[in-house]
C-alpha cells in the first residue's frame, strides 16, 4: 500500500533543511545548464532538438522549485494535523504556474521560465 506524503510522519526540520539544500544545489546546476543551452546556436535542422532540451530543463526546474516551495511551507507549519497538511498540499498543487519571458534568451527566441 502506498502512503500519501500528507499521511506520513512529518520529517524532522534537519531532514527537511538538507532536502531543501540538495534541491537548491540541483536547481542551480539545472539553471546553469539552461543558460548554456540558451547561449548555444543550434545547427540547421537541430532547432527542434534544442527546443525540446530547453523545455525539458524548464520542466525539471519548475518541478524542483515547486518541491522546494512545498517543503519550505510544510516545514513552516509542522504542528498541523494530517488533514490540515493534506489541505495545504492540495492548495499548493492547484496553484497556477506563473510564466515570465526570459530577457536574455535572444539567441533561442522567447523562452518561458517558470517562477
N, C-alpha and C positions, 0 to 999 in steps of 0.2 A: 504494500500500500504506500502510495506516495504521500508525503507530508507536505502540506502547504506551508510556505515560509511564514505566513502570518500565525500559524498554529505551532510552529516550532519554538523551542526555548529561545528567549532573547539572547543574542550574542553579547559577550562582555564588551565593555567600552574599549578595552585594549585591542580586542579582536576586530572590532568594527573599525577602529583607527588604523590598524595595519591593513585591513582590506581596502580602505579608502586610499591610503598611501600607495598601495600596489596598483590600484586602478588609476590614480593620478600619474604614476610613472608610465603606465601603459598608454594612457591618454596623450601624454607629452610625446611619446615615441610615434604614435599614430599621427599626431598633428605635424611632426617633422616630416614623416613620410608623405603626407598630403601636400605639404608645401613643396617638397621635392618633385612630386608628380605634376603639380600645377606649373612649375617652372620649366618642365621638360616640354619640348615641342615634338609632338608625335610625328612619326614618319608617315608619308602618304599611305593611306589605307589602314592605319592603326589608330585612327581617331576614336573609333567605337570602343576598341580595347582600352584606350586611355580613359575614356569617359566611364566605362564600367569599373575601372580600377578606382577612379575618384569617388564614384558613388558607393563602392564597397567600403572604402576608407571612411566616408562620411557616415555610413550606417554604423560602423564599428564605433566611431567617435560618439555618435548620438547615443548608442546603447550604453557606453561606458559613462557618459555624462548623466544619463538617467539613473544608472545604478549608484553612482556617487551621490546624487541628489537624494535618492531613496534611502541609502544608508545613513546619510547625514541627518535627514529628517527623522528617521526611525531612532537614531541614537539620541536625538534631542528630547524625545518623549518615551523613554524606556519603561516608565511606570504604567503605561496604558494597558488595559485588558486586551486579550486576544481579539475580541470583537472590534474594539476601537482601532487596533492596529490594522486589522483587515480592512476596515472602512477607509483609513488613511491611505493604505496601499492602493485600494480601488480608485480613490480620487487621484492619486499620483499617476496611475496608469491611464486615466481618462483625460489627462491634461493634453491639449493640442500642442504640437511641436511648433515653435516659432522659427521662422526662417529669415536669414539675412543674406543679402548678396555680399560676397567677399570682395572688398575693394581692390585687392592686389591680384585678383585672378584674371588679369587681362590676357595672359598667354593662352588660356584654355577656354575662353569665353566666360559667361556668367556661371558661377558655381554657387549652389545653395549650401550654406553652412548652417547647421542646426544649433541653436542657442538654448 
